[in-house]
Each structure stands twice: as structure tokens, then as C-alpha cells.
Amino acid sequence: MKIVIIDYGAGNIQSIKFAIQRLGYEAVLSHNPKEIIEADKVIFPGVGEASSAMKKLRASKLDTLIPTLKQPVLGICLGMQLMCKSSQEGNTLGLGIFDVEVVRFPNTVKVPQIGWNQITNLKSNLFKEIKENEHIYLVHSYYAPVCKENIAQSNYALDYSAALQKNNFFGTQFHPEKSSLVGERILNNFLAHIN
Amino acid sequence: MLTKRIIPCLDIKNGRTVKGVNFVDLRDAGDPVELAEIYAKTGADELVFLDISATEEGRRTLADLVLRVAEKVNIPFTVGGGISSVEDVDILLQNGADKVSINSSAVKNPQLINDLVAKFGSQCIVVAIDAKEVDGEWIVHLVGGKVPTELNLFDWAKEVEERGAGEILFTSMNHDGTKNGFANEALAKLSTDLNIPIIASGGAGKISHFTDAFTEGKADAALAASVFHFKEIAIKELKEELHRNAIPVRL
């Protein structure tokens, strides 16, 4: 299986590469369109600020490539947020794959949310053999509200989307690569049980 | 529900753990990677590696260590100690650190916080503050608490938040090493004044100290070193006790 992690200069991608290695697979880092198109699985990572990450995607024309991909694609954290319609962070348009607008947490809670929270209302094979209320690790100031593409929820001041899916596109707000055994299982589900 | 975090801290010098550790099951007690793996398996929510190397060579070893930790460890970790530039942070994040913590360099050059936040985002920038209560006022100290500054803890913490830091790691020099509990009053004031997470550090001696840091101190996370390294407190039992006290934890 050929796994490509999209390398566009936004974020901690070593950790994802290593997590995939721990599961017994190899992943390559690439921004080469041909290599990305030919991959069996694509991981779209991202940490940092939304509008500057979108600029990097546009500069490399990955913003037009990613929405046309046909194989399973997993956006992680900011990667998931960029797959949405827009983000309040830097007032940027996103890739428009998920029909939802990313907004900032209210100041009634500490922002960013940093730490381990629970996932509920699990709906996809991505969560095969994952129990309701398991803990996953998140660090974020912005969130995607609950919407029709929601496949997992979490709660911080309000219910929000912990994961999204539309056709071959998946996104997790949490970091499976940092979420201990639960995260490893979710990542393994994406690699082994999503086609 | 977002849970409270328990964070073991490993002191690192030239790529090796410094403080004696009492883990009989370790093949190499000085190997931070092996120790980190054990903590990850036994319920730590996060790890902090604090580099106390004084030399350039020691620092280069740190970047290699970060890569080796990222390869093996499946929970988030923060790296701190001697970080003073955007370039320092870049290499550590590229090698797989989730967050970096800056301390003296932020006091000397507060603009560094803004620069790091602009380049890497708030979520990975922790500002560590060492402070000591002197005649009723909390004063920020440098060099592991040896050198006093002109800064008041709460003013500095507010400025750090305004400059965009994602989290504060507060160590009370009055409590550090005493094993008499955390600085709960100061912690509670920080947690109430600010709207970013606060990590409590300094003073952990027994399980009830953690309970107090989360209830009275309103901390979001608690960090400790020797009580974990010397197995005086097992993380699993600590978290079970917190759970019994209705403090949300990941079991």
C-alpha cells in the first residue's frame, strides 16, 4: 500500500510518519501531484494558522488538486479544518469539501482547548472497534460545528465535530498520531478498513 | 469532557536523563526514550523534556533525542530549556516535538513570543514562568529561580497571554522540591485571570497535592518529576484517586 503524507510546510508531519511506521506501514512525504494522485491513501496534516496554511496550499496548487482526489483522504487537525468551506481564523476560504464553517470557541472556556477529550456518536468504519467516550488528544482554538457530515462528536463549551466524512474524504479534529492506543487503532482503521 | 492532565517531567543533559530514576524495569535508566515509553504506557497524558545542557553539543543531541522520542512515543510531548530563537523551535518541531516551552528568552525578548506564535501558531508555544513569593509579591525569576527580575508574575503572565502563548507552565520556587503541595492560591489567580490553560509545577509530594492543584488551584494540568521517577506515586493510582474525587481524568 502506498501512503502519502502531503508535505506543504505546515506542521508536525514526522509524528504522523512515525505513527504509521509503528503500525507496520511506510509513508512518504510529498508535495508532488503525481505521487499524491497515485497513492492508495493520502494523509493531509496541518498545524498552525489557517489562512497562512491556505496560502501555502494555493502557492503549490494543492488547493485545486486535493478536492479532486478519488482515494481515501484523511485530514488531521488543521488539515480537517482546511477541508471545510471556510475558517474564521484569518478569514480564509477553505477547500470546500465539507459544507461547514470553522469558527472560534467562545471565551466562556479556555482557548486553545489542549488535552484529552471524549468522542461520542461514532458513525464510520474509521471508528471500527472504538468504544463511545474513548479519549483522544486535541489542541485547537477553532472548531467545526456539528453538521450533516459529522461522524464523531466531542464537547467543549458546546457540541462540535470531532470527525467529518464526505465520500472518500475523512477529517479528524483530534490527533490520532498522539492519541495513544485509541489513536493508533483509528489510524489503522483508516489504513486497513477504509477503501 | 476535557480531562485534567498529568505530566511527568524529564530533565535532560547531553541527551540523557539527569535526575536519578528508580525504575527497576529499565534496561538503561539514563535513556529518556525508554522512560518516556514507560510513562506513555502507564497513563501519562503528556511529557515534558527539559534540557539543562550547557553546551552547543548538548543542544544538538537534544534535536536527535526529540526525533527518537517522536519515533517511539504515542502521546504529545513538550521540549524546553535554552530555546532562544525561531530557528531553535523550527528544528525541534520538525523533529516531532508537539510543543516547545520558552522561559528566560521570553523575558529577555518578549517579542520572541509573538514571532513564534506568528510562525508556528499559539497551540505549540508554552511559556514557562518560574516565580518566587517575596514579601507577599510574586516575582518572576530566571536561571532556574536564581536571578530575580523586575516582573510581577501576574502582570507577566497576562502579557504572555496577550502576546499569543497557548499555555503557561508556572513553577513556584517556594514550593519546588518541598513536596508540600503546589502553590494553589497563585495558581487559582492565574487560572482565573487568564483564558489559556495553566500547568502547575513545583511541590508535588503526595496524591492529595494533585487533587488540591486541580480543585483549589484550578489548574488544567499538573507536572511533577521525582515523585514519578522514584515511584513514590504511580500515575495509574493517582488518576484513579482523582477520578474518585470527581476530577475528570483519562483512565
Interface residues (C-beta under 8 A of the other chain):
Chain A: N12 Q14 S15 F18 A19 Q21 R22 V47 G48 E49 N107 K110 V111 P112 Q113 I114 G115 W116 N117 Q118 H135 Y137 V139 H140 S141 N155 Y156 H175 E177 K178 S179 S180 L181 G183 E184
Chain B: M1 L2 T3 K4 R5 A40 D45 E46 L67 A70 E71 K72 N74 I75 P76 L93 Q94 N95 G96 A97 D98 A118 K119 F120 G121 S122 Q123 C124 G166 E167 L194 N195 I196 P197 D220 A221 R250
